[in-house]
Amino acid sequence: MKTHRCKGSLAAHIPIRKCMRFDWLKYTGDTIAWRLFKPRADDEVIGCIHLDHVAAIDYCPFCGEKLPEVEG
């Protein structure tokens, strides 16, 4: 999995990854893209963090860098 890390995304604890929206759930229409995720603590399991998909992006919202094109 490819990721984008810059000072802003690291400080905000916001992952930016090149992946499918739901890597664990394959469904028609899901494509590989640069995606912004928001971490969320699990309500039932202490220390477990889930990543909620926020949006597919072309530019980093923190540093403004254009993210590399997605192949395929």
PDB file of N, CA, C and O in Angstrom:
ATOM      1  N   MET A   1       0.851  -1.170   0.000  1.00  0.00           N
ATOM      2  CA  MET A   1       0.000   0.000   0.000  1.00  0.00           C
ATOM      3  C   MET A   1       0.901   1.239   0.000  1.00  0.00           C
ATOM      4  O   MET A   1       1.862   1.315   0.765  1.00  0.00           O
ATOM      5  N   LYS A   2       0.588   2.183  -0.844  1.00  0.00           N
ATOM      6  CA  LYS A   2       1.316   3.445  -0.877  1.00  0.00           C
ATOM      7  C   LYS A   2       0.605   4.452   0.018  1.00  0.00           C
ATOM      8  O   LYS A   2      -0.621   4.463   0.126  1.00  0.00           O
ATOM      9  N   THR A   3       1.400   5.285   0.648  1.00  0.00           N
ATOM     10  CA  THR A   3       0.843   6.316   1.513  1.00  0.00           C
ATOM     11  C   THR A   3       1.499   7.649   1.202  1.00  0.00           C
ATOM     12  O   THR A   3       2.594   7.701   0.642  1.00  0.00           O
ATOM     13  N   HIS A   4       0.825   8.715   1.568  1.00  0.00           N
ATOM     14  CA  HIS A   4       1.397  10.065   1.484  1.00  0.00           C
ATOM     15  C   HIS A   4       1.524  10.562   2.908  1.00  0.00           C
ATOM     16  O   HIS A   4       0.571  10.528   3.685  1.00  0.00           O
ATOM     17  N   ARG A   5       2.734  11.030   3.239  1.00  0.00           N
ATOM     18  CA  ARG A   5       2.961  11.568   4.580  1.00  0.00           C
ATOM     19  C   ARG A   5       3.597  12.939   4.448  1.00  0.00           C
ATOM     20  O   ARG A   5       4.610  13.102   3.769  1.00  0.00           O
ATOM     21  N   CYS A   6       3.012  13.900   5.085  1.00  0.00           N
ATOM     22  CA  CYS A   6       3.589  15.241   5.157  1.00  0.00           C
ATOM     23  C   CYS A   6       3.405  15.729   6.587  1.00  0.00           C
ATOM     24  O   CYS A   6       2.693  15.095   7.366  1.00  0.00           O
ATOM     25  N   LYS A   7       4.022  16.825   6.940  1.00  0.00           N
ATOM     26  CA  LYS A   7       3.934  17.328   8.316  1.00  0.00           C
ATOM     27  C   LYS A   7       2.492  17.549   8.746  1.00  0.00           C
ATOM     28  O   LYS A   7       2.125  17.246   9.881  1.00  0.00           O
ATOM     29  N   GLY A   8       1.670  18.080   7.838  1.00  0.00           N
ATOM     30  CA  GLY A   8       0.275  18.374   8.174  1.00  0.00           C
ATOM     31  C   GLY A   8      -0.550  17.129   8.437  1.00  0.00           C
ATOM     32  O   GLY A   8      -1.301  17.079   9.411  1.00  0.00           O
ATOM     33  N   SER A   9      -0.421  16.118   7.577  1.00  0.00           N
ATOM     34  CA  SER A   9      -1.207  14.895   7.761  1.00  0.00           C
ATOM     35  C   SER A   9      -0.741  14.134   9.000  1.00  0.00           C
ATOM     36  O   SER A   9      -1.553  13.540   9.709  1.00  0.00           O
ATOM     37  N   LEU A  10       0.568  14.152   9.259  1.00  0.00           N
ATOM     38  CA  LEU A  10       1.080  13.483  10.454  1.00  0.00           C
ATOM     39  C   LEU A  10       0.619  14.190  11.717  1.00  0.00           C
ATOM     40  O   LEU A  10       0.222  13.535  12.681  1.00  0.00           O
ATOM     41  N   ALA A  11       0.666  15.509  11.727  1.00  0.00           N
ATOM     42  CA  ALA A  11       0.229  16.274  12.898  1.00  0.00           C
ATOM     43  C   ALA A  11      -1.266  16.075  13.165  1.00  0.00           C
ATOM     44  O   ALA A  11      -1.695  16.036  14.318  1.00  0.00           O
ATOM     45  N   ALA A  12      -2.048  15.950  12.103  1.00  0.00           N
ATOM     46  CA  ALA A  12      -3.503  15.774  12.238  1.00  0.00           C
ATOM     47  C   ALA A  12      -3.896  14.317  12.460  1.00  0.00           C
ATOM     48  O   ALA A  12      -5.059  14.029  12.746  1.00  0.00           O
ATOM     49  N   HIS A  13      -2.932  13.386  12.332  1.00  0.00           N
ATOM     50  CA  HIS A  13      -3.199  11.944  12.462  1.00  0.00           C
ATOM     51  C   HIS A  13      -4.242  11.488  11.439  1.00  0.00           C
ATOM     52  O   HIS A  13      -5.131  10.694  11.748  1.00  0.00           O
ATOM     53  N   ILE A  14      -4.114  12.007  10.217  1.00  0.00           N
ATOM     54  CA  ILE A  14      -5.040  11.667   9.143  1.00  0.00           C
ATOM     55  C   ILE A  14      -4.289  10.873   8.072  1.00  0.00           C
ATOM     56  O   ILE A  14      -3.420  11.430   7.401  1.00  0.00           O
ATOM     57  N   PRO A  15      -4.606   9.585   7.896  1.00  0.00           N
ATOM     58  CA  PRO A  15      -3.935   8.790   6.876  1.00  0.00           C
ATOM     59  C   PRO A  15      -4.413   9.136   5.461  1.00  0.00           C
ATOM     60  O   PRO A  15      -5.601   9.352   5.222  1.00  0.00           O
ATOM     61  N   ILE A  16      -3.458   9.181   4.539  1.00  0.00           N
ATOM     62  CA  ILE A  16      -3.753   9.338   3.114  1.00  0.00           C
ATOM     63  C   ILE A  16      -3.128   8.126   2.440  1.00  0.00           C
ATOM     64  O   ILE A  16      -1.910   7.950   2.468  1.00  0.00           O
ATOM     65  N   ARG A  17      -3.960   7.296   1.838  1.00  0.00           N
ATOM     66  CA  ARG A  17      -3.498   6.032   1.267  1.00  0.00           C
ATOM     67  C   ARG A  17      -3.994   5.845  -0.154  1.00  0.00           C
ATOM     68  O   ARG A  17      -5.058   6.337  -0.533  1.00  0.00           O
ATOM     69  N   LYS A  18      -3.201   5.125  -0.928  1.00  0.00           N
ATOM     70  CA  LYS A  18      -3.599   4.737  -2.282  1.00  0.00           C
ATOM     71  C   LYS A  18      -4.132   3.312  -2.166  1.00  0.00           C
ATOM     72  O   LYS A  18      -3.359   2.357  -2.088  1.00  0.00           O
ATOM     73  N   CYS A  19      -5.456   3.176  -2.155  1.00  0.00           N
ATOM     74  CA  CYS A  19      -6.069   1.879  -1.921  1.00  0.00           C
ATOM     75  C   CYS A  19      -7.533   1.911  -2.365  1.00  0.00           C
ATOM     76  O   CYS A  19      -8.016   2.905  -2.908  1.00  0.00           O
ATOM     77  N   MET A  20      -8.213   0.809  -2.121  1.00  0.00           N
ATOM     78  CA  MET A  20      -9.647   0.754  -2.352  1.00  0.00           C
ATOM     79  C   MET A  20     -10.348   1.343  -1.136  1.00  0.00           C
ATOM     80  O   MET A  20      -9.762   1.428  -0.057  1.00  0.00           O
ATOM     81  N   ARG A  21     -11.583   1.744  -1.306  1.00  0.00           N
ATOM     82  CA  ARG A  21     -12.330   2.331  -0.193  1.00  0.00           C
ATOM     83  C   ARG A  21     -12.472   1.332   0.953  1.00  0.00           C
ATOM     84  O   ARG A  21     -12.256   1.670   2.116  1.00  0.00           O
ATOM     85  N   PHE A  22     -12.832   0.120   0.614  1.00  0.00           N
ATOM     86  CA  PHE A  22     -12.966  -0.960   1.594  1.00  0.00           C
ATOM     87  C   PHE A  22     -12.064  -2.098   1.155  1.00  0.00           C
ATOM     88  O   PHE A  22     -12.491  -2.949   0.376  1.00  0.00           O
ATOM     89  N   ASP A  23     -10.819  -2.137   1.637  1.00  0.00           N
ATOM     90  CA  ASP A  23      -9.889  -3.203   1.246  1.00  0.00           C
ATOM     91  C   ASP A  23     -10.390  -4.584   1.652  1.00  0.00           C
ATOM     92  O   ASP A  23     -10.118  -5.570   0.967  1.00  0.00           O
ATOM     93  N   TRP A  24     -11.112  -4.658   2.747  1.00  0.00           N
ATOM     94  CA  TRP A  24     -11.576  -5.938   3.270  1.00  0.00           C
ATOM     95  C   TRP A  24     -12.883  -6.399   2.639  1.00  0.00           C
ATOM     96  O   TRP A  24     -13.259  -7.562   2.780  1.00  0.00           O
ATOM     97  N   LEU A  25     -13.577  -5.507   1.947  1.00  0.00           N
ATOM     98  CA  LEU A  25     -14.867  -5.832   1.355  1.00  0.00           C
ATOM     99  C   LEU A  25     -14.810  -5.513  -0.136  1.00  0.00           C
ATOM    100  O   LEU A  25     -14.855  -4.348  -0.530  1.00  0.00           O
ATOM    101  N   LYS A  26     -14.714  -6.535  -0.946  1.00  0.00           N
ATOM    102  CA  LYS A  26     -14.635  -6.332  -2.391  1.00  0.00           C
ATOM    103  C   LYS A  26     -16.049  -6.214  -2.956  1.00  0.00           C
ATOM    104  O   LYS A  26     -16.858  -7.133  -2.824  1.00  0.00           O
ATOM    105  N   TYR A  27     -16.336  -5.086  -3.579  1.00  0.00           N
ATOM    106  CA  TYR A  27     -17.640  -4.932  -4.205  1.00  0.00           C
ATOM    107  C   TYR A  27     -17.481  -4.208  -5.536  1.00  0.00           C
ATOM    108  O   TYR A  27     -16.509  -3.484  -5.745  1.00  0.00           O
ATOM    109  N   THR A  28     -18.425  -4.406  -6.418  1.00  0.00           N
ATOM    110  CA  THR A  28     -18.390  -3.810  -7.741  1.00  0.00           C
ATOM    111  C   THR A  28     -18.378  -2.294  -7.633  1.00  0.00           C
ATOM    112  O   THR A  28     -19.164  -1.709  -6.887  1.00  0.00           O
ATOM    113  N   GLY A  29     -17.488  -1.664  -8.378  1.00  0.00           N
ATOM    114  CA  GLY A  29     -17.434  -0.217  -8.398  1.00  0.00           C
ATOM    115  C   GLY A  29     -16.341   0.364  -7.526  1.00  0.00           C
ATOM    116  O   GLY A  29     -16.001   1.538  -7.675  1.00  0.00           O
ATOM    117  N   ASP A  30     -15.778  -0.426  -6.616  1.00  0.00           N
ATOM    118  CA  ASP A  30     -14.684   0.069  -5.775  1.00  0.00           C
ATOM    119  C   ASP A  30     -13.409   0.080  -6.610  1.00  0.00           C
ATOM    120  O   ASP A  30     -13.098  -0.906  -7.278  1.00  0.00           O
ATOM    121  N   THR A  31     -12.678   1.174  -6.579  1.00  0.00           N
ATOM    122  CA  THR A  31     -11.464   1.301  -7.366  1.00  0.00           C
ATOM    123  C   THR A  31     -10.314   1.784  -6.492  1.00  0.00           C
ATOM    124  O   THR A  31     -10.528   2.348  -5.420  1.00  0.00           O
ATOM    125  N   ILE A  32      -9.105   1.557  -6.961  1.00  0.00           N
ATOM    126  CA  ILE A  32      -7.933   2.056  -6.266  1.00  0.00           C
ATOM    127  C   ILE A  32      -7.801   3.548  -6.572  1.00  0.00           C
ATOM    128  O   ILE A  32      -7.830   3.963  -7.731  1.00  0.00           O
ATOM    129  N   ALA A  33      -7.659   4.335  -5.525  1.00  0.00           N
ATOM    130  CA  ALA A  33      -7.527   5.790  -5.650  1.00  0.00           C
ATOM    131  C   ALA A  33      -6.812   6.306  -4.411  1.00  0.00           C
ATOM    132  O   ALA A  33      -6.673   5.591  -3.419  1.00  0.00           O
ATOM    133  N   TRP A  34      -6.358   7.560  -4.478  1.00  0.00           N
ATOM    134  CA  TRP A  34      -5.834   8.198  -3.276  1.00  0.00           C
ATOM    135  C   TRP A  34      -7.030   8.555  -2.418  1.00  0.00           C
ATOM    136  O   TRP A  34      -7.979   9.179  -2.891  1.00  0.00           O
ATOM    137  N   ARG A  35      -6.984   8.158  -1.152  1.00  0.00           N
ATOM    138  CA  ARG A  35      -8.132   8.338  -0.275  1.00  0.00           C
ATOM    139  C   ARG A  35      -7.716   8.893   1.079  1.00  0.00           C
ATOM    140  O   ARG A  35      -6.648   8.586   1.608  1.00  0.00           O
ATOM    141  N   LEU A  36      -8.590   9.710   1.610  1.00  0.00           N
ATOM    142  CA  LEU A  36      -8.404  10.323   2.921  1.00  0.00           C
ATOM    143  C   LEU A  36      -9.252   9.543   3.917  1.00  0.00           C
ATOM    144  O   LEU A  36     -10.427   9.278   3.663  1.00  0.00           O
ATOM    145  N   PHE A  37      -8.659   9.174   5.050  1.00  0.00           N
ATOM    146  CA  PHE A  37      -9.363   8.411   6.073  1.00  0.00           C
ATOM    147  C   PHE A  37      -9.315   9.158   7.401  1.00  0.00           C
ATOM    148  O   PHE A  37      -8.391   9.927   7.664  1.00  0.00           O
ATOM    149  N   LYS A  38     -10.325   8.919   8.230  1.00  0.00           N
ATOM    150  CA  LYS A  38     -10.362   9.511   9.571  1.00  0.00           C
ATOM    151  C   LYS A  38     -10.340   8.370  10.585  1.00  0.00           C
ATOM    152  O   LYS A  38     -11.202   7.493  10.537  1.00  0.00           O
ATOM    153  N   PRO A  39      -9.369   8.367  11.502  1.00  0.00           N
ATOM    154  CA  PRO A  39      -9.325   7.321  12.522  1.00  0.00           C
ATOM    155  C   PRO A  39     -10.486   7.469  13.518  1.00  0.00           C
ATOM    156  O   PRO A  39     -10.883   8.580  13.872  1.00  0.00           O
ATOM    157  N   ARG A  40     -11.013   6.331  13.954  1.00  0.00           N
ATOM    158  CA  ARG A  40     -12.108   6.318  14.930  1.00  0.00           C
ATOM    159  C   ARG A  40     -11.859   5.176  15.907  1.00  0.00           C
ATOM    160  O   ARG A  40     -11.628   4.040  15.493  1.00  0.00           O
ATOM    161  N   ALA A  41     -11.903   5.471  17.179  1.00  0.00           N
ATOM    162  CA  ALA A  41     -11.718   4.445  18.210  1.00  0.00           C
ATOM    163  C   ALA A  41     -12.925   3.514  18.241  1.00  0.00           C
ATOM    164  O   ALA A  41     -14.068   3.954  18.121  1.00  0.00           O
ATOM    165  N   ASP A  42     -12.656   2.231  18.403  1.00  0.00           N
ATOM    166  CA  ASP A  42     -13.723   1.241  18.532  1.00  0.00           C
ATOM    167  C   ASP A  42     -14.416   1.434  19.876  1.00  0.00           C
ATOM    168  O   ASP A  42     -13.750   1.609  20.896  1.00  0.00           O
ATOM    169  N   ASP A  43     -15.742   1.404  19.886  1.00  0.00           N
ATOM    170  CA  ASP A  43     -16.512   1.598  21.115  1.00  0.00           C
ATOM    171  C   ASP A  43     -16.444   0.394  22.050  1.00  0.00           C
ATOM    172  O   ASP A  43     -16.682   0.523  23.252  1.00  0.00           O
ATOM    173  N   GLU A  44     -16.119  -0.777  21.499  1.00  0.00           N
ATOM    174  CA  GLU A  44     -16.162  -1.998  22.294  1.00  0.00           C
ATOM    175  C   GLU A  44     -14.793  -2.578  22.625  1.00  0.00           C
ATOM    176  O   GLU A  44     -14.645  -3.274  23.630  1.00  0.00           O
ATOM    177  N   VAL A  45     -13.791  -2.303  21.796  1.00  0.00           N
ATOM    178  CA  VAL A  45     -12.463  -2.880  22.003  1.00  0.00           C
ATOM    179  C   VAL A  45     -11.461  -1.759  22.279  1.00  0.00           C
ATOM    180  O   VAL A  45     -11.199  -0.928  21.409  1.00  0.00           O
ATOM    181  N   ILE A  46     -10.915  -1.739  23.464  1.00  0.00           N
ATOM    182  CA  ILE A  46      -9.958  -0.694  23.849  1.00  0.00           C
ATOM    183  C   ILE A  46      -8.690  -0.833  23.021  1.00  0.00           C
ATOM    184  O   ILE A  46      -8.136  -1.925  22.893  1.00  0.00           O
ATOM    185  N   GLY A  47      -8.238   0.279  22.462  1.00  0.00           N
ATOM    186  CA  GLY A  47      -7.015   0.299  21.676  1.00  0.00           C
ATOM    187  C   GLY A  47      -7.199  -0.051  20.209  1.00  0.00           C
ATOM    188  O   GLY A  47      -6.239   0.005  19.440  1.00  0.00           O
ATOM    189  N   CYS A  48      -8.400  -0.408  19.807  1.00  0.00           N
ATOM    190  CA  CYS A  48      -8.673  -0.756  18.402  1.00  0.00           C
ATOM    191  C   CYS A  48      -9.124   0.503  17.662  1.00  0.00           C
ATOM    192  O   CYS A  48     -10.034   1.203  18.106  1.00  0.00           O
ATOM    193  N   ILE A  49      -8.484   0.777  16.539  1.00  0.00           N
ATOM    194  CA  ILE A  49      -8.802   1.961  15.734  1.00  0.00           C
ATOM    195  C   ILE A  49      -9.316   1.526  14.364  1.00  0.00           C
ATOM    196  O   ILE A  49      -8.713   0.671  13.715  1.00  0.00           O
ATOM    197  N   HIS A  50     -10.412   2.105  13.933  1.00  0.00           N
ATOM    198  CA  HIS A  50     -10.958   1.875  12.595  1.00  0.00           C
ATOM    199  C   HIS A  50     -10.678   3.111  11.744  1.00  0.00           C
ATOM    200  O   HIS A  50     -10.617   4.225  12.263  1.00  0.00           O
ATOM    201  N   LEU A  51     -10.509   2.911  10.442  1.00  0.00           N
ATOM    202  CA  LEU A  51     -10.325   4.034   9.532  1.00  0.00           C
ATOM    203  C   LEU A  51     -11.597   4.212   8.714  1.00  0.00           C
ATOM    204  O   LEU A  51     -11.974   3.331   7.941  1.00  0.00           O
ATOM    205  N   ASP A  52     -12.251   5.344   8.887  1.00  0.00           N
ATOM    206  CA  ASP A  52     -13.460   5.666   8.130  1.00  0.00           C
ATOM    207  C   ASP A  52     -13.075   6.462   6.891  1.00  0.00           C
ATOM    208  O   ASP A  52     -12.367   7.465   6.983  1.00  0.00           O
ATOM    209  N   HIS A  53     -13.542   6.010   5.735  1.00  0.00           N
ATOM    210  CA  HIS A  53     -13.269   6.701   4.473  1.00  0.00           C
ATOM    211  C   HIS A  53     -13.975   8.054   4.468  1.00  0.00           C
ATOM    212  O   HIS A  53     -15.154   8.159   4.805  1.00  0.00           O
ATOM    213  N   VAL A  54     -13.227   9.084   4.079  1.00  0.00           N
ATOM    214  CA  VAL A  54     -13.796  10.431   4.000  1.00  0.00           C
ATOM    215  C   VAL A  54     -14.034  10.807   2.545  1.00  0.00           C
ATOM    216  O   VAL A  54     -15.138  11.206   2.175  1.00  0.00           O
ATOM    217  N   ALA A  55     -12.980  10.679   1.706  1.00  0.00           N
ATOM    218  CA  ALA A  55     -13.116  11.088   0.306  1.00  0.00           C
ATOM    219  C   ALA A  55     -11.947  10.575  -0.519  1.00  0.00           C
ATOM    220  O   ALA A  55     -10.860  10.321   0.001  1.00  0.00           O
ATOM    221  N   ALA A  56     -12.192  10.429  -1.816  1.00  0.00           N
ATOM    222  CA  ALA A  56     -11.104  10.208  -2.779  1.00  0.00           C
ATOM    223  C   ALA A  56     -10.532  11.583  -3.101  1.00  0.00           C
ATOM    224  O   ALA A  56     -11.286  12.541  -3.273  1.00  0.00           O
ATOM    225  N   ILE A  57      -9.206  11.692  -3.185  1.00  0.00           N
ATOM    226  CA  ILE A  57      -8.576  12.996  -3.386  1.00  0.00           C
ATOM    227  C   ILE A  57      -7.505  12.919  -4.468  1.00  0.00           C
ATOM    228  O   ILE A  57      -6.974  11.844  -4.743  1.00  0.00           O
ATOM    229  N   ASP A  58      -7.189  14.050  -5.077  1.00  0.00           N
ATOM    230  CA  ASP A  58      -6.103  14.152  -6.050  1.00  0.00           C
ATOM    231  C   ASP A  58      -4.948  14.968  -5.489  1.00  0.00           C
ATOM    232  O   ASP A  58      -3.805  14.809  -5.918  1.00  0.00           O
ATOM    233  N   TYR A  59      -5.242  15.843  -4.530  1.00  0.00           N
ATOM    234  CA  TYR A  59      -4.238  16.707  -3.904  1.00  0.00           C
ATOM    235  C   TYR A  59      -4.309  16.532  -2.399  1.00  0.00           C
ATOM    236  O   TYR A  59      -5.390  16.330  -1.844  1.00  0.00           O
ATOM    237  N   CYS A  60      -3.161  16.608  -1.734  1.00  0.00           N
ATOM    238  CA  CYS A  60      -3.131  16.540  -0.280  1.00  0.00           C
ATOM    239  C   CYS A  60      -3.767  17.812   0.279  1.00  0.00           C
ATOM    240  O   CYS A  60      -3.352  18.912  -0.086  1.00  0.00           O
ATOM    241  N   PRO A  61      -4.761  17.685   1.152  1.00  0.00           N
ATOM    242  CA  PRO A  61      -5.396  18.881   1.712  1.00  0.00           C
ATOM    243  C   PRO A  61      -4.512  19.610   2.729  1.00  0.00           C
ATOM    244  O   PRO A  61      -4.837  20.725   3.136  1.00  0.00           O
ATOM    245  N   PHE A  62      -3.418  19.004   3.135  1.00  0.00           N
ATOM    246  CA  PHE A  62      -2.534  19.608   4.134  1.00  0.00           C
ATOM    247  C   PHE A  62      -1.373  20.378   3.509  1.00  0.00           C
ATOM    248  O   PHE A  62      -1.061  21.489   3.938  1.00  0.00           O
ATOM    249  N   CYS A  63      -0.727  19.785   2.488  1.00  0.00           N
ATOM    250  CA  CYS A  63       0.439  20.445   1.891  1.00  0.00           C
ATOM    251  C   CYS A  63       0.189  20.911   0.456  1.00  0.00           C
ATOM    252  O   CYS A  63       0.994  21.659  -0.098  1.00  0.00           O
ATOM    253  N   GLY A  64      -0.915  20.477  -0.147  1.00  0.00           N
ATOM    254  CA  GLY A  64      -1.256  20.896  -1.500  1.00  0.00           C
ATOM    255  C   GLY A  64      -0.566  20.116  -2.599  1.00  0.00           C
ATOM    256  O   GLY A  64      -0.770  20.407  -3.777  1.00  0.00           O
ATOM    257  N   GLU A  65       0.245  19.132  -2.244  1.00  0.00           N
ATOM    258  CA  GLU A  65       0.977  18.348  -3.252  1.00  0.00           C
ATOM    259  C   GLU A  65       0.011  17.512  -4.092  1.00  0.00           C
ATOM    260  O   GLU A  65      -0.911  16.888  -3.567  1.00  0.00           O
ATOM    261  N   LYS A  66       0.245  17.513  -5.426  1.00  0.00           N
ATOM    262  CA  LYS A  66      -0.543  16.646  -6.307  1.00  0.00           C
ATOM    263  C   LYS A  66      -0.051  15.219  -6.099  1.00  0.00           C
ATOM    264  O   LYS A  66       1.145  14.943  -6.195  1.00  0.00           O
ATOM    265  N   LEU A  67      -0.965  14.337  -5.820  1.00  0.00           N
ATOM    266  CA  LEU A  67      -0.610  12.943  -5.569  1.00  0.00           C
ATOM    267  C   LEU A  67      -0.395  12.223  -6.899  1.00  0.00           C
ATOM    268  O   LEU A  67      -1.089  12.520  -7.871  1.00  0.00           O
ATOM    269  N   PRO A  68       0.558  11.278  -6.963  1.00  0.00           N
ATOM    270  CA  PRO A  68       0.870  10.592  -8.234  1.00  0.00           C
ATOM    271  C   PRO A  68      -0.356   9.908  -8.823  1.00  0.00           C
ATOM    272  O   PRO A  68      -1.233   9.434  -8.102  1.00  0.00           O
ATOM    273  N   GLU A  69      -0.393   9.867 -10.143  1.00  0.00           N
ATOM    274  CA  GLU A  69      -1.505   9.237 -10.853  1.00  0.00           C
ATOM    275  C   GLU A  69      -1.653   7.776 -10.421  1.00  0.00           C
ATOM    276  O   GLU A  69      -0.674   7.118 -10.067  1.00  0.00           O
ATOM    277  N   VAL A  70      -2.867   7.293 -10.455  1.00  0.00           N
ATOM    278  CA  VAL A  70      -3.167   5.900 -10.129  1.00  0.00           C
ATOM    279  C   VAL A  70      -3.075   5.099 -11.411  1.00  0.00           C
ATOM    280  O   VAL A  70      -3.733   5.425 -12.398  1.00  0.00           O
ATOM    281  N   GLU A  71      -2.255   4.041 -11.405  1.00  0.00           N
ATOM    282  CA  GLU A  71      -2.127   3.183 -12.593  1.00  0.00           C
ATOM    283  C   GLU A  71      -3.317   2.242 -12.702  1.00  0.00           C
ATOM    284  O   GLU A  71      -3.927   1.861 -11.703  1.00  0.00           O
ATOM    285  N   GLY A  72      -3.626   1.882 -13.927  1.00  0.00           N
ATOM    286  CA  GLY A  72      -4.645   0.871 -14.174  1.00  0.00           C
ATOM    287  C   GLY A  72      -5.970   1.460 -14.215  1.00  0.00           C
ATOM    288  O   GLY A  72      -6.955   0.750 -14.414  1.00  0.00           O
TER     289      GLY A  72
END
